[in-house]
Amino acid sequence: MRSIHAGSCMNGHPVIIQGGMGAGVSNWRLARAVALEGELGVVSGVALECILARRLQGGDVGGHMRRALEHFPLRAAARRILDRYFIEGGRAEGTPYKLIPMHSLRSSRDLVELAIAGNFVEVWLAREGHQNPVGINYLEKIQLPHLYAIYGAMLAGVGYILMGAGIPLKIPGVLDAYVNHEAATYPIYVNGAQESETATVSFDPKEYLEAPLPPLQRPRFLAIIASNTLATTMLRKANGRVDGFVIEGPTAGGHNAPPRGKLQVDETGEPIYGERDEVDLAKLAELGLPFWLAGGYGSAEKLRQALELGAAGVQMGTAFALCRESGFAEPHRRTLLKLVKSNSVHVRTDMLASPTGFPFKVGEVEGTSSQEEVYAARPRLCDVGQLREAYRTDDGSVAFRCAAEPIANYLAKGGTLEATAGRRCLCNALVSNIAMPQIQAGGYVEPALLTVGNDLAGVGRFLTNGAEDYSAAQVIQAMRAGMSPAQVCQLTGDSLGTEGSA
């Protein structure tokens, strides 16, 4: 039987999109493994400047970072990054990672170069050795690095950009500008800003290029949405072409869209989603763009159901997050798999954990910040700063704060005590998830906070015949079970391309 793979149908779109899970979990190894199977591998674009710096300080095991940096077009920047962060043999045990600066409206040149390089490296490695497209996933809420991150990904030939956790109306225009290395500007939301006040980040690639480069390929842009209204808004108001949508339901891992209307919670404090949160797929299809369904679609049956509903395919994250190519630290991944096998998994939607204010999926695992005692024992601080919010100061300038920073600091910046309750430092936790925890003053090691979707228990379907582990390829093979490219194309209304005949 012929297998499904990206490009089998004439529209050239993938049937399976591997989700962009937490920072470094959807790493280049995982995205490459998925892409080699002919589906869309996606790297997480969150905190890649931090991750690159820490991998280099860890000695760059395997030499992958340095190999990718050899192909980085900004040659002098690559040398500066290696000089600043690479440690032969890795940093001494118990030594803290050297912190990188935090972004601002006018980030330093060194930080901009590191952000461009971090995104370039991750995409370049995911694309190494094959011609299949690779995507990158961003959170719109993390606005300050967007311009540098996207340019780095495009330098590496990224094929798809996916973005949620906000309304990314201005991203298509950025992609259009970067095709010819032209300057771009991105608006920054500032809490408390007056109507006449605007704040932006600007970036001109030509100020960083050492020599002219040929035009870049414009990646396809998929907006991650949770409502018909947002889909319509994107098409009407975006400043460039939108190529499709990922419809992410509230059971998906990571950040979720809040329920529409007045917030209601159940007896455990989890948000209640209702009819207003359901997407009318028939109306969505009338917009004429491909869409993928996400959140609980990680099975062959759900894939078939999605195709029958008019979707181009599905996006799935949790199953890939636990496969062996995932970036999860091995002890965390093994713990989650054991919980799955023992049927003792619990995932909750935490309304308070994320400083962004978005609901956030948390896997309840002993020894992580999902436990109140671990959270309470952690000294509050903000030293990575990806999730800080911009706010207007009394003199009209723009400053930054985080609801997970020390409470006194947050209050001094005009924040409210209520906003600090239960807030976790996701920046440090998510990097801890991938085996690069910061060592704070006094030897305190930052704990993890594992984010997975509600379908975590369903991962057991990939642990066949008593297996303790599985690969990304096994996930894809299980998803394709019983369906040929011709059947997929029939369900999606497309015709079969010749490249799908092997």
Buried (B, 14 or more C-beta within 10 A) or exposed (E): EBBBBBBBBBBEBBBBBBBBBBBBBBBBBBBBBBBBBBBBBBBBBBBBBBBBBBBBBBBBEEEBBBBBBEBBBBEEBBEBBBEBBBBEEBBEEEEBBEEBEBBBBEBEEBBBBBBBBBBBBBBBBBBBEEEBBBBBBBBBBBBBBBBBBBBBBBBBBBBBBBBBBBBBBBBBBBBBBBEEBEEBBBEBBBEEBEEEEEBEBEBBBEEBEEEEEEEBEBBBBBBBBBBBEBBBBBBEEBEBBBBBBBBBBBBBBBBBBBBBEEEEEEEEEBBEBEEEBEBEBEEBBEBEBBBBBBBBBBBBEBBBBBBEBBBBBBBBBBBBBBBBBBBBBEEBBBBBBEBBBEEEBEBBBBBBBBBBBBBBBBBBBEEBBBBEEBBEEBEBBBBBBBBBBBBBEEEEEBBBBBBBBBBEBBBEBBBEEEBBEBBBBBBBBBBBBBBBBBBBEEEBEBBBBBBBBBBBBBBEBBBEEEEEEBBBBBBBBBBBBEBBBBBBBBBBEBEBBEBBEE
